[in-house]
Amino acid sequence: MKNLRLKAARAAMDLSQQQLADAVGVSRQTINAIEKGDYNPTIKLCVAICRTLGKTLDELFWE
C-alpha cells in the first residue's frame, strides 16, 4: 500500500526524496520505494524518518 502520509509530510517540509534520504542515511530509491509501498522499512529507519519529519510512528506508518 502506498504511503501517502509519508509523501505528504515530506512535501509539507519542502524536502525532496533525495534530501530526506540524505538526512536519514539511505538512498533516494529507498525513500521512493517506501512511498510507493514496495519496501517495508526497518523500525530504525521508520524512527529516523519520523524524527526528521517531526511526526510520530503512528502518524506516518500505522493505519
PDBQT receptor file of N, H, CA, C and O in Angstrom, charges set to zero:
ATOM      1  N   MET A   1       0.836  -1.174   0.000  1.00  0.00    +0.000 N 
ATOM      2  CA  MET A   1       0.000   0.000   0.000  1.00  0.00    +0.000 C 
ATOM      3  C   MET A   1       0.891   1.251   0.000  1.00  0.00    +0.000 C 
ATOM      4  O   MET A   1       1.890   1.316   0.717  1.00  0.00    +0.000 OA
ATOM      5  N   LYS A   2       0.518   2.219  -0.800  1.00  0.00    +0.000 N 
ATOM      6  H   LYS A   2      -0.293   2.167  -1.382  1.00  0.00    +0.000 HD
ATOM      7  CA  LYS A   2       1.291   3.461  -0.881  1.00  0.00    +0.000 C 
ATOM      8  C   LYS A   2       1.278   4.197   0.455  1.00  0.00    +0.000 C 
ATOM      9  O   LYS A   2       0.286   4.176   1.183  1.00  0.00    +0.000 OA
ATOM     10  N   ASN A   3       2.389   4.840   0.759  1.00  0.00    +0.000 N 
ATOM     11  H   ASN A   3       3.195   4.857   0.167  1.00  0.00    +0.000 HD
ATOM     12  CA  ASN A   3       2.461   5.619   1.990  1.00  0.00    +0.000 C 
ATOM     13  C   ASN A   3       2.317   7.100   1.635  1.00  0.00    +0.000 C 
ATOM     14  O   ASN A   3       3.299   7.835   1.536  1.00  0.00    +0.000 OA
ATOM     15  N   LEU A   4       1.079   7.507   1.448  1.00  0.00    +0.000 N 
ATOM     16  H   LEU A   4       0.280   6.910   1.528  1.00  0.00    +0.000 HD
ATOM     17  CA  LEU A   4       0.797   8.893   1.076  1.00  0.00    +0.000 C 
ATOM     18  C   LEU A   4       1.039   9.851   2.237  1.00  0.00    +0.000 C 
ATOM     19  O   LEU A   4       1.318  11.031   2.025  1.00  0.00    +0.000 OA
ATOM     20  N   ARG A   5       0.933   9.342   3.468  1.00  0.00    +0.000 N 
ATOM     21  H   ARG A   5       0.707   8.384   3.640  1.00  0.00    +0.000 HD
ATOM     22  CA  ARG A   5       1.180  10.199   4.630  1.00  0.00    +0.000 C 
ATOM     23  C   ARG A   5       2.649  10.607   4.692  1.00  0.00    +0.000 C 
ATOM     24  O   ARG A   5       2.969  11.751   5.015  1.00  0.00    +0.000 OA
ATOM     25  N   LEU A   6       3.534   9.672   4.381  1.00  0.00    +0.000 N 
ATOM     26  H   LEU A   6       3.274   8.743   4.118  1.00  0.00    +0.000 HD
ATOM     27  CA  LEU A   6       4.963   9.986   4.346  1.00  0.00    +0.000 C 
ATOM     28  C   LEU A   6       5.241  11.015   3.250  1.00  0.00    +0.000 C 
ATOM     29  O   LEU A   6       5.946  11.999   3.471  1.00  0.00    +0.000 OA
ATOM     30  N   LYS A   7       4.686  10.778   2.088  1.00  0.00    +0.000 N 
ATOM     31  H   LYS A   7       4.113   9.979   1.908  1.00  0.00    +0.000 HD
ATOM     32  CA  LYS A   7       4.897  11.696   0.965  1.00  0.00    +0.000 C 
ATOM     33  C   LYS A   7       4.373  13.093   1.299  1.00  0.00    +0.000 C 
ATOM     34  O   LYS A   7       5.031  14.088   0.994  1.00  0.00    +0.000 OA
ATOM     35  N   ALA A   8       3.205  13.175   1.916  1.00  0.00    +0.000 N 
ATOM     36  H   ALA A   8       2.670  12.367   2.163  1.00  0.00    +0.000 HD
ATOM     37  CA  ALA A   8       2.613  14.462   2.276  1.00  0.00    +0.000 C 
ATOM     38  C   ALA A   8       3.450  15.183   3.335  1.00  0.00    +0.000 C 
ATOM     39  O   ALA A   8       3.653  16.394   3.255  1.00  0.00    +0.000 OA
ATOM     40  N   ALA A   9       3.930  14.435   4.318  1.00  0.00    +0.000 N 
ATOM     41  H   ALA A   9       3.765  13.451   4.383  1.00  0.00    +0.000 HD
ATOM     42  CA  ALA A   9       4.743  15.038   5.384  1.00  0.00    +0.000 C 
ATOM     43  C   ALA A   9       6.065  15.555   4.819  1.00  0.00    +0.000 C 
ATOM     44  O   ALA A   9       6.541  16.624   5.202  1.00  0.00    +0.000 OA
ATOM     45  N   ARG A  10       6.643  14.790   3.914  1.00  0.00    +0.000 N 
ATOM     46  H   ARG A  10       6.257  13.922   3.603  1.00  0.00    +0.000 HD
ATOM     47  CA  ARG A  10       7.894  15.208   3.270  1.00  0.00    +0.000 C 
ATOM     48  C   ARG A  10       7.664  16.471   2.449  1.00  0.00    +0.000 C 
ATOM     49  O   ARG A  10       8.454  17.413   2.517  1.00  0.00    +0.000 OA
ATOM     50  N   ALA A  11       6.594  16.491   1.682  1.00  0.00    +0.000 N 
ATOM     51  H   ALA A  11       5.952  15.726   1.626  1.00  0.00    +0.000 HD
ATOM     52  CA  ALA A  11       6.279  17.649   0.840  1.00  0.00    +0.000 C 
ATOM     53  C   ALA A  11       5.959  18.882   1.694  1.00  0.00    +0.000 C 
ATOM     54  O   ALA A  11       6.317  20.003   1.334  1.00  0.00    +0.000 OA
ATOM     55  N   ALA A  12       5.286  18.666   2.820  1.00  0.00    +0.000 N 
ATOM     56  H   ALA A  12       4.994  17.755   3.112  1.00  0.00    +0.000 HD
ATOM     57  CA  ALA A  12       4.936  19.784   3.707  1.00  0.00    +0.000 C 
ATOM     58  C   ALA A  12       6.180  20.469   4.262  1.00  0.00    +0.000 C 
ATOM     59  O   ALA A  12       6.154  21.665   4.555  1.00  0.00    +0.000 OA
ATOM     60  N   MET A  13       7.261  19.721   4.405  1.00  0.00    +0.000 N 
ATOM     61  H   MET A  13       7.282  18.750   4.167  1.00  0.00    +0.000 HD
ATOM     62  CA  MET A  13       8.517  20.299   4.887  1.00  0.00    +0.000 C 
ATOM     63  C   MET A  13       9.395  20.765   3.726  1.00  0.00    +0.000 C 
ATOM     64  O   MET A  13      10.532  21.192   3.927  1.00  0.00    +0.000 OA
ATOM     65  N   ASP A  14       8.853  20.679   2.511  1.00  0.00    +0.000 N 
ATOM     66  H   ASP A  14       7.930  20.332   2.347  1.00  0.00    +0.000 HD
ATOM     67  CA  ASP A  14       9.551  21.108   1.297  1.00  0.00    +0.000 C 
ATOM     68  C   ASP A  14      10.873  20.356   1.111  1.00  0.00    +0.000 C 
ATOM     69  O   ASP A  14      11.891  20.937   0.737  1.00  0.00    +0.000 OA
ATOM     70  N   LEU A  15      10.826  19.040   1.384  1.00  0.00    +0.000 N 
ATOM     71  H   LEU A  15       9.998  18.568   1.688  1.00  0.00    +0.000 HD
ATOM     72  CA  LEU A  15      12.004  18.192   1.201  1.00  0.00    +0.000 C 
ATOM     73  C   LEU A  15      11.814  17.304  -0.023  1.00  0.00    +0.000 C 
ATOM     74  O   LEU A  15      10.732  16.760  -0.246  1.00  0.00    +0.000 OA
ATOM     75  N   SER A  16      12.863  17.165  -0.804  1.00  0.00    +0.000 N 
ATOM     76  H   SER A  16      13.741  17.607  -0.623  1.00  0.00    +0.000 HD
ATOM     77  CA  SER A  16      12.823  16.207  -1.906  1.00  0.00    +0.000 C 
ATOM     78  C   SER A  16      13.089  14.814  -1.341  1.00  0.00    +0.000 C 
ATOM     79  O   SER A  16      13.513  14.673  -0.194  1.00  0.00    +0.000 OA
ATOM     80  N   GLN A  17      12.838  13.797  -2.144  1.00  0.00    +0.000 N 
ATOM     81  H   GLN A  17      12.493  13.912  -3.076  1.00  0.00    +0.000 HD
ATOM     82  CA  GLN A  17      13.165  12.436  -1.714  1.00  0.00    +0.000 C 
ATOM     83  C   GLN A  17      14.655  12.343  -1.409  1.00  0.00    +0.000 C 
ATOM     84  O   GLN A  17      15.048  11.694  -0.440  1.00  0.00    +0.000 OA
ATOM     85  N   GLN A  18      15.482  12.979  -2.221  1.00  0.00    +0.000 N 
ATOM     86  H   GLN A  18      15.163  13.506  -3.008  1.00  0.00    +0.000 HD
ATOM     87  CA  GLN A  18      16.927  12.933  -2.012  1.00  0.00    +0.000 C 
ATOM     88  C   GLN A  18      17.331  13.597  -0.702  1.00  0.00    +0.000 C 
ATOM     89  O   GLN A  18      18.186  13.081   0.019  1.00  0.00    +0.000 OA
ATOM     90  N   GLN A  19      16.725  14.729  -0.393  1.00  0.00    +0.000 N 
ATOM     91  H   GLN A  19      16.031  15.148  -0.979  1.00  0.00    +0.000 HD
ATOM     92  CA  GLN A  19      17.050  15.422   0.854  1.00  0.00    +0.000 C 
ATOM     93  C   GLN A  19      16.665  14.590   2.075  1.00  0.00    +0.000 C 
ATOM     94  O   GLN A  19      17.419  14.528   3.046  1.00  0.00    +0.000 OA
ATOM     95  N   LEU A  20      15.494  13.951   2.030  1.00  0.00    +0.000 N 
ATOM     96  H   LEU A  20      14.882  14.001   1.242  1.00  0.00    +0.000 HD
ATOM     97  CA  LEU A  20      15.085  13.089   3.133  1.00  0.00    +0.000 C 
ATOM     98  C   LEU A  20      16.017  11.888   3.229  1.00  0.00    +0.000 C 
ATOM     99  O   LEU A  20      16.434  11.503   4.321  1.00  0.00    +0.000 OA
ATOM    100  N   ALA A  21      16.334  11.309   2.096  1.00  0.00    +0.000 N 
ATOM    101  H   ALA A  21      15.995  11.622   1.209  1.00  0.00    +0.000 HD
ATOM    102  CA  ALA A  21      17.238  10.159   2.074  1.00  0.00    +0.000 C 
ATOM    103  C   ALA A  21      18.593  10.517   2.686  1.00  0.00    +0.000 C 
ATOM    104  O   ALA A  21      19.133   9.755   3.487  1.00  0.00    +0.000 OA
ATOM    105  N   ASP A  22      19.137  11.661   2.316  1.00  0.00    +0.000 N 
ATOM    106  H   ASP A  22      18.698  12.281   1.665  1.00  0.00    +0.000 HD
ATOM    107  CA  ASP A  22      20.417  12.105   2.865  1.00  0.00    +0.000 C 
ATOM    108  C   ASP A  22      20.329  12.298   4.378  1.00  0.00    +0.000 C 
ATOM    109  O   ASP A  22      21.263  11.963   5.106  1.00  0.00    +0.000 OA
ATOM    110  N   ALA A  23      19.213  12.834   4.844  1.00  0.00    +0.000 N 
ATOM    111  H   ALA A  23      18.454  13.106   4.252  1.00  0.00    +0.000 HD
ATOM    112  CA  ALA A  23      19.036  13.114   6.269  1.00  0.00    +0.000 C 
ATOM    113  C   ALA A  23      18.970  11.837   7.112  1.00  0.00    +0.000 C 
ATOM    114  O   ALA A  23      19.388  11.834   8.270  1.00  0.00    +0.000 OA
ATOM    115  N   VAL A  24      18.448  10.762   6.534  1.00  0.00    +0.000 N 
ATOM    116  H   VAL A  24      18.108  10.765   5.593  1.00  0.00    +0.000 HD
ATOM    117  CA  VAL A  24      18.301   9.522   7.297  1.00  0.00    +0.000 C 
ATOM    118  C   VAL A  24      19.306   8.445   6.897  1.00  0.00    +0.000 C 
ATOM    119  O   VAL A  24      19.307   7.355   7.468  1.00  0.00    +0.000 OA
ATOM    120  N   GLY A  25      20.157   8.744   5.925  1.00  0.00    +0.000 N 
ATOM    121  H   GLY A  25      20.156   9.630   5.461  1.00  0.00    +0.000 HD
ATOM    122  CA  GLY A  25      21.233   7.833   5.571  1.00  0.00    +0.000 C 
ATOM    123  C   GLY A  25      20.872   6.659   4.686  1.00  0.00    +0.000 C 
ATOM    124  O   GLY A  25      21.432   5.572   4.823  1.00  0.00    +0.000 OA
ATOM    125  N   VAL A  26      19.926   6.882   3.770  1.00  0.00    +0.000 N 
ATOM    126  H   VAL A  26      19.471   7.766   3.658  1.00  0.00    +0.000 HD
ATOM    127  CA  VAL A  26      19.567   5.842   2.802  1.00  0.00    +0.000 C 
ATOM    128  C   VAL A  26      19.588   6.450   1.401  1.00  0.00    +0.000 C 
ATOM    129  O   VAL A  26      19.851   7.642   1.244  1.00  0.00    +0.000 OA
ATOM    130  N   SER A  27      19.311   5.636   0.385  1.00  0.00    +0.000 N 
ATOM    131  H   SER A  27      19.097   4.667   0.512  1.00  0.00    +0.000 HD
ATOM    132  CA  SER A  27      19.275   6.146  -0.986  1.00  0.00    +0.000 C 
ATOM    133  C   SER A  27      17.909   6.768  -1.294  1.00  0.00    +0.000 C 
ATOM    134  O   SER A  27      16.917   6.492  -0.620  1.00  0.00    +0.000 OA
ATOM    135  N   ARG A  28      17.886   7.604  -2.317  1.00  0.00    +0.000 N 
ATOM    136  H   ARG A  28      18.692   7.829  -2.864  1.00  0.00    +0.000 HD
ATOM    137  CA  ARG A  28      16.619   8.184  -2.764  1.00  0.00    +0.000 C 
ATOM    138  C   ARG A  28      15.667   7.077  -3.199  1.00  0.00    +0.000 C 
ATOM    139  O   ARG A  28      14.457   7.171  -2.995  1.00  0.00    +0.000 OA
ATOM    140  N   GLN A  29      16.223   6.028  -3.800  1.00  0.00    +0.000 N 
ATOM    141  H   GLN A  29      17.206   5.952  -3.966  1.00  0.00    +0.000 HD
ATOM    142  CA  GLN A  29      15.393   4.914  -4.264  1.00  0.00    +0.000 C 
ATOM    143  C   GLN A  29      14.681   4.225  -3.100  1.00  0.00    +0.000 C 
ATOM    144  O   GLN A  29      13.563   3.734  -3.259  1.00  0.00    +0.000 OA
ATOM    145  N   THR A  30      15.323   4.186  -1.934  1.00  0.00    +0.000 N 
ATOM    146  H   THR A  30      16.231   4.584  -1.804  1.00  0.00    +0.000 HD
ATOM    147  CA  THR A  30      14.688   3.596  -0.751  1.00  0.00    +0.000 C 
ATOM    148  C   THR A  30      13.477   4.415  -0.330  1.00  0.00    +0.000 C 
ATOM    149  O   THR A  30      12.416   3.858  -0.047  1.00  0.00    +0.000 OA
ATOM    150  N   ILE A  31      13.631   5.734  -0.286  1.00  0.00    +0.000 N 
ATOM    151  H   ILE A  31      14.493   6.186  -0.515  1.00  0.00    +0.000 HD
ATOM    152  CA  ILE A  31      12.503   6.612   0.072  1.00  0.00    +0.000 C 
ATOM    153  C   ILE A  31      11.382   6.449  -0.949  1.00  0.00    +0.000 C 
ATOM    154  O   ILE A  31      10.212   6.361  -0.577  1.00  0.00    +0.000 OA
ATOM    155  N   ASN A  32      11.727   6.411  -2.212  1.00  0.00    +0.000 N 
ATOM    156  H   ASN A  32      12.678   6.483  -2.514  1.00  0.00    +0.000 HD
ATOM    157  CA  ASN A  32      10.740   6.229  -3.270  1.00  0.00    +0.000 C 
ATOM    158  C   ASN A  32       9.994   4.903  -3.095  1.00  0.00    +0.000 C 
ATOM    159  O   ASN A  32       8.771   4.852  -3.222  1.00  0.00    +0.000 OA
ATOM    160  N   ALA A  33      10.736   3.837  -2.802  1.00  0.00    +0.000 N 
ATOM    161  H   ALA A  33      11.730   3.879  -2.699  1.00  0.00    +0.000 HD
ATOM    162  CA  ALA A  33      10.109   2.520  -2.624  1.00  0.00    +0.000 C 
ATOM    163  C   ALA A  33       9.178   2.497  -1.415  1.00  0.00    +0.000 C 
ATOM    164  O   ALA A  33       8.122   1.866  -1.460  1.00  0.00    +0.000 OA
ATOM    165  N   ILE A  34       9.560   3.181  -0.331  1.00  0.00    +0.000 N 
ATOM    166  H   ILE A  34      10.418   3.694  -0.294  1.00  0.00    +0.000 HD
ATOM    167  CA  ILE A  34       8.690   3.252   0.852  1.00  0.00    +0.000 C 
ATOM    168  C   ILE A  34       7.402   3.992   0.494  1.00  0.00    +0.000 C 
ATOM    169  O   ILE A  34       6.310   3.545   0.842  1.00  0.00    +0.000 OA
ATOM    170  N   GLU A  35       7.528   5.112  -0.195  1.00  0.00    +0.000 N 
ATOM    171  H   GLU A  35       8.415   5.476  -0.478  1.00  0.00    +0.000 HD
ATOM    172  CA  GLU A  35       6.344   5.898  -0.571  1.00  0.00    +0.000 C 
ATOM    173  C   GLU A  35       5.437   5.114  -1.517  1.00  0.00    +0.000 C 
ATOM    174  O   GLU A  35       4.214   5.241  -1.445  1.00  0.00    +0.000 OA
ATOM    175  N   LYS A  36       6.015   4.317  -2.391  1.00  0.00    +0.000 N 
ATOM    176  H   LYS A  36       7.008   4.214  -2.449  1.00  0.00    +0.000 HD
ATOM    177  CA  LYS A  36       5.228   3.519  -3.341  1.00  0.00    +0.000 C 
ATOM    178  C   LYS A  36       4.646   2.258  -2.712  1.00  0.00    +0.000 C 
ATOM    179  O   LYS A  36       3.780   1.609  -3.298  1.00  0.00    +0.000 OA
ATOM    180  N   GLY A  37       5.123   1.915  -1.519  1.00  0.00    +0.000 N 
ATOM    181  H   GLY A  37       5.827   2.443  -1.043  1.00  0.00    +0.000 HD
ATOM    182  CA  GLY A  37       4.639   0.711  -0.864  1.00  0.00    +0.000 C 
ATOM    183  C   GLY A  37       5.367  -0.542  -1.299  1.00  0.00    +0.000 C 
ATOM    184  O   GLY A  37       4.899  -1.652  -1.046  1.00  0.00    +0.000 OA
ATOM    185  N   ASP A  38       6.517  -0.377  -1.958  1.00  0.00    +0.000 N 
ATOM    186  H   ASP A  38       6.897   0.525  -2.163  1.00  0.00    +0.000 HD
ATOM    187  CA  ASP A  38       7.289  -1.519  -2.446  1.00  0.00    +0.000 C 
ATOM    188  C   ASP A  38       8.349  -1.989  -1.454  1.00  0.00    +0.000 C 
ATOM    189  O   ASP A  38       9.000  -3.008  -1.686  1.00  0.00    +0.000 OA
ATOM    190  N   TYR A  39       8.532  -1.265  -0.356  1.00  0.00    +0.000 N 
ATOM    191  H   TYR A  39       8.003  -0.437  -0.167  1.00  0.00    +0.000 HD
ATOM    192  CA  TYR A  39       9.570  -1.604   0.607  1.00  0.00    +0.000 C 
ATOM    193  C   TYR A  39       9.051  -1.352   2.009  1.00  0.00    +0.000 C 
ATOM    194  O   TYR A  39       8.469  -0.303   2.285  1.00  0.00    +0.000 OA
ATOM    195  N   ASN A  40       9.261  -2.317   2.895  1.00  0.00    +0.000 N 
ATOM    196  H   ASN A  40       9.733  -3.169   2.671  1.00  0.00    +0.000 HD
ATOM    197  CA  ASN A  40       8.849  -2.190   4.282  1.00  0.00    +0.000 C 
ATOM    198  C   ASN A  40      10.085  -1.843   5.107  1.00  0.00    +0.000 C 
ATOM    199  O   ASN A  40      10.926  -2.711   5.339  1.00  0.00    +0.000 OA
ATOM    200  N   PRO A  41      10.214  -0.602   5.551  1.00  0.00    +0.000 N 
ATOM    201  CA  PRO A  41      11.434  -0.183   6.246  1.00  0.00    +0.000 C 
ATOM    202  C   PRO A  41      11.567  -0.794   7.633  1.00  0.00    +0.000 C 
ATOM    203  O   PRO A  41      10.583  -1.196   8.253  1.00  0.00    +0.000 OA
ATOM    204  N   THR A  42      12.805  -0.852   8.102  1.00  0.00    +0.000 N 
ATOM    205  H   THR A  42      13.605  -0.524   7.598  1.00  0.00    +0.000 HD
ATOM    206  CA  THR A  42      13.057  -1.316   9.468  1.00  0.00    +0.000 C 
ATOM    207  C   THR A  42      12.509  -0.287  10.453  1.00  0.00    +0.000 C 
ATOM    208  O   THR A  42      12.275   0.867  10.096  1.00  0.00    +0.000 OA
ATOM    209  N   ILE A  43      12.309  -0.720  11.687  1.00  0.00    +0.000 N 
ATOM    210  H   ILE A  43      12.499  -1.658  11.977  1.00  0.00    +0.000 HD
ATOM    211  CA  ILE A  43      11.819   0.216  12.706  1.00  0.00    +0.000 C 
ATOM    212  C   ILE A  43      12.840   1.334  12.922  1.00  0.00    +0.000 C 
ATOM    213  O   ILE A  43      12.464   2.478  13.178  1.00  0.00    +0.000 OA
ATOM    214  N   LYS A  44      14.115   1.007  12.821  1.00  0.00    +0.000 N 
ATOM    215  H   LYS A  44      14.420   0.078  12.613  1.00  0.00    +0.000 HD
ATOM    216  CA  LYS A  44      15.167   2.020  12.980  1.00  0.00    +0.000 C 
ATOM    217  C   LYS A  44      15.032   3.107  11.912  1.00  0.00    +0.000 C 
ATOM    218  O   LYS A  44      15.154   4.295  12.210  1.00  0.00    +0.000 OA
ATOM    219  N   LEU A  45      14.782   2.700  10.680  1.00  0.00    +0.000 N 
ATOM    220  H   LEU A  45      14.682   1.735  10.437  1.00  0.00    +0.000 HD
ATOM    221  CA  LEU A  45      14.603   3.672   9.601  1.00  0.00    +0.000 C 
ATOM    222  C   LEU A  45      13.310   4.455   9.788  1.00  0.00    +0.000 C 
ATOM    223  O   LEU A  45      13.276   5.663   9.553  1.00  0.00    +0.000 OA
ATOM    224  N   CYS A  46      12.255   3.781  10.206  1.00  0.00    +0.000 N 
ATOM    225  H   CYS A  46      12.283   2.800  10.396  1.00  0.00    +0.000 HD
ATOM    226  CA  CYS A  46      10.984   4.475  10.475  1.00  0.00    +0.000 C 
ATOM    227  C   CYS A  46      11.174   5.580  11.509  1.00  0.00    +0.000 C 
ATOM    228  O   CYS A  46      10.685   6.696  11.333  1.00  0.00    +0.000 OA
ATOM    229  N   VAL A  47      11.889   5.260  12.589  1.00  0.00    +0.000 N 
ATOM    230  H   VAL A  47      12.286   4.353  12.732  1.00  0.00    +0.000 HD
ATOM    231  CA  VAL A  47      12.132   6.240  13.654  1.00  0.00    +0.000 C 
ATOM    232  C   VAL A  47      12.953   7.406  13.118  1.00  0.00    +0.000 C 
ATOM    233  O   VAL A  47      12.655   8.560  13.427  1.00  0.00    +0.000 OA
ATOM    234  N   ALA A  48      13.977   7.128  12.325  1.00  0.00    +0.000 N 
ATOM    235  H   ALA A  48      14.219   6.190  12.074  1.00  0.00    +0.000 HD
ATOM    236  CA  ALA A  48      14.805   8.191  11.756  1.00  0.00    +0.000 C 
ATOM    237  C   ALA A  48      13.982   9.109  10.857  1.00  0.00    +0.000 C 
ATOM    238  O   ALA A  48      14.146  10.329  10.897  1.00  0.00    +0.000 OA
ATOM    239  N   ILE A  49      13.107   8.535  10.055  1.00  0.00    +0.000 N 
ATOM    240  H   ILE A  49      12.974   7.544  10.022  1.00  0.00    +0.000 HD
ATOM    241  CA  ILE A  49      12.241   9.337   9.176  1.00  0.00    +0.000 C 
ATOM    242  C   ILE A  49      11.300  10.193  10.014  1.00  0.00    +0.000 C 
ATOM    243  O   ILE A  49      11.121  11.379   9.738  1.00  0.00    +0.000 OA
ATOM    244  N   CYS A  50      10.705   9.595  11.031  1.00  0.00    +0.000 N 
ATOM    245  H   CYS A  50      10.851   8.631  11.256  1.00  0.00    +0.000 HD
ATOM    246  CA  CYS A  50       9.779  10.333  11.900  1.00  0.00    +0.000 C 
ATOM    247  C   CYS A  50      10.476  11.500  12.586  1.00  0.00    +0.000 C 
ATOM    248  O   CYS A  50       9.929  12.601  12.643  1.00  0.00    +0.000 OA
ATOM    249  N   ARG A  51      11.663  11.272  13.101  1.00  0.00    +0.000 N 
ATOM    250  H   ARG A  51      12.107  10.377  13.055  1.00  0.00    +0.000 HD
ATOM    251  CA  ARG A  51      12.406  12.354  13.760  1.00  0.00    +0.000 C 
ATOM    252  C   ARG A  51      12.710  13.474  12.779  1.00  0.00    +0.000 C 
ATOM    253  O   ARG A  51      12.574  14.651  13.113  1.00  0.00    +0.000 OA
ATOM    254  N   THR A  52      13.116  13.118  11.587  1.00  0.00    +0.000 N 
ATOM    255  H   THR A  52      13.226  12.162  11.315  1.00  0.00    +0.000 HD
ATOM    256  CA  THR A  52      13.450  14.125  10.573  1.00  0.00    +0.000 C 
ATOM    257  C   THR A  52      12.225  14.950  10.189  1.00  0.00    +0.000 C 
ATOM    258  O   THR A  52      12.323  16.158   9.975  1.00  0.00    +0.000 OA
ATOM    259  N   LEU A  53      11.079  14.294  10.102  1.00  0.00    +0.000 N 
ATOM    260  H   LEU A  53      10.999  13.312  10.275  1.00  0.00    +0.000 HD
ATOM    261  CA  LEU A  53       9.855  14.979   9.664  1.00  0.00    +0.000 C 
ATOM    262  C   LEU A  53       9.022  15.526  10.825  1.00  0.00    +0.000 C 
ATOM    263  O   LEU A  53       8.007  16.184  10.598  1.00  0.00    +0.000 OA
ATOM    264  N   GLY A  54       9.437  15.262  12.057  1.00  0.00    +0.000 N 
ATOM    265  H   GLY A  54      10.262  14.728  12.241  1.00  0.00    +0.000 HD
ATOM    266  CA  GLY A  54       8.693  15.758  13.213  1.00  0.00    +0.000 C 
ATOM    267  C   GLY A  54       7.338  15.110  13.373  1.00  0.00    +0.000 C 
ATOM    268  O   GLY A  54       6.377  15.758  13.788  1.00  0.00    +0.000 OA
ATOM    269  N   LYS A  55       7.258  13.838  13.046  1.00  0.00    +0.000 N 
ATOM    270  H   LYS A  55       8.038  13.311  12.709  1.00  0.00    +0.000 HD
ATOM    271  CA  LYS A  55       5.998  13.085  13.143  1.00  0.00    +0.000 C 
ATOM    272  C   LYS A  55       6.196  11.872  14.034  1.00  0.00    +0.000 C 
ATOM    273  O   LYS A  55       7.327  11.499  14.342  1.00  0.00    +0.000 OA
ATOM    274  N   THR A  56       5.095  11.256  14.448  1.00  0.00    +0.000 N 
ATOM    275  H   THR A  56       4.176  11.559  14.198  1.00  0.00    +0.000 HD
ATOM    276  CA  THR A  56       5.164  10.033  15.233  1.00  0.00    +0.000 C 
ATOM    277  C   THR A  56       5.077   8.825  14.302  1.00  0.00    +0.000 C 
ATOM    278  O   THR A  56       4.688   8.948  13.141  1.00  0.00    +0.000 OA
ATOM    279  N   LEU A  57       5.445   7.661  14.829  1.00  0.00    +0.000 N 
ATOM    280  H   LEU A  57       5.762   7.561  15.772  1.00  0.00    +0.000 HD
ATOM    281  CA  LEU A  57       5.301   6.439  14.041  1.00  0.00    +0.000 C 
ATOM    282  C   LEU A  57       3.844   6.216  13.633  1.00  0.00    +0.000 C 
ATOM    283  O   LEU A  57       3.563   5.813  12.504  1.00  0.00    +0.000 OA
ATOM    284  N   ASP A  58       2.927   6.480  14.556  1.00  0.00    +0.000 N 
ATOM    285  H   ASP A  58       3.156   6.808  15.473  1.00  0.00    +0.000 HD
ATOM    286  CA  ASP A  58       1.513   6.329  14.255  1.00  0.00    +0.000 C 
ATOM    287  C   ASP A  58       1.077   7.216  13.085  1.00  0.00    +0.000 C 
ATOM    288  O   ASP A  58       0.316   6.794  12.215  1.00  0.00    +0.000 OA
ATOM    289  N   GLU A  59       1.568   8.432  13.088  1.00  0.00    +0.000 N 
ATOM    290  H   GLU A  59       2.187   8.775  13.795  1.00  0.00    +0.000 HD
ATOM    291  CA  GLU A  59       1.156   9.381  12.038  1.00  0.00    +0.000 C 
ATOM    292  C   GLU A  59       1.640   8.970  10.660  1.00  0.00    +0.000 C 
ATOM    293  O   GLU A  59       0.962   9.242   9.669  1.00  0.00    +0.000 OA
ATOM    294  N   LEU A  60       2.792   8.324  10.569  1.00  0.00    +0.000 N 
ATOM    295  H   LEU A  60       3.343   8.104  11.374  1.00  0.00    +0.000 HD
ATOM    296  CA  LEU A  60       3.356   8.003   9.254  1.00  0.00    +0.000 C 
ATOM    297  C   LEU A  60       3.236   6.542   8.835  1.00  0.00    +0.000 C 
ATOM    298  O   LEU A  60       3.118   6.251   7.645  1.00  0.00    +0.000 OA
ATOM    299  N   PHE A  61       3.265   5.615   9.802  1.00  0.00    +0.000 N 
ATOM    300  H   PHE A  61       3.360   5.851  10.769  1.00  0.00    +0.000 HD
ATOM    301  CA  PHE A  61       3.406   4.229   9.398  1.00  0.00    +0.000 C 
ATOM    302  C   PHE A  61       2.300   3.269   9.848  1.00  0.00    +0.000 C 
ATOM    303  O   PHE A  61       2.269   2.130   9.382  1.00  0.00    +0.000 OA
ATOM    304  N   TRP A  62       1.400   3.685  10.728  1.00  0.00    +0.000 N 
ATOM    305  H   TRP A  62       1.426   4.611  11.106  1.00  0.00    +0.000 HD
ATOM    306  CA  TRP A  62       0.333   2.793  11.162  1.00  0.00    +0.000 C 
ATOM    307  C   TRP A  62      -1.007   3.331  10.689  1.00  0.00    +0.000 C 
ATOM    308  O   TRP A  62      -1.232   4.540  10.638  1.00  0.00    +0.000 OA
ATOM    309  N   GLU A  63      -1.876   2.416  10.351  1.00  0.00    +0.000 N 
ATOM    310  H   GLU A  63      -1.693   1.433  10.393  1.00  0.00    +0.000 HD
ATOM    311  CA  GLU A  63      -3.195   2.827   9.856  1.00  0.00    +0.000 C 
ATOM    312  C   GLU A  63      -4.142   3.105  11.004  1.00  0.00    +0.000 C 
ATOM    313  O   GLU A  63      -5.298   3.463  10.778  1.00  0.00    +0.000 OA
TER     314      GLU A  63
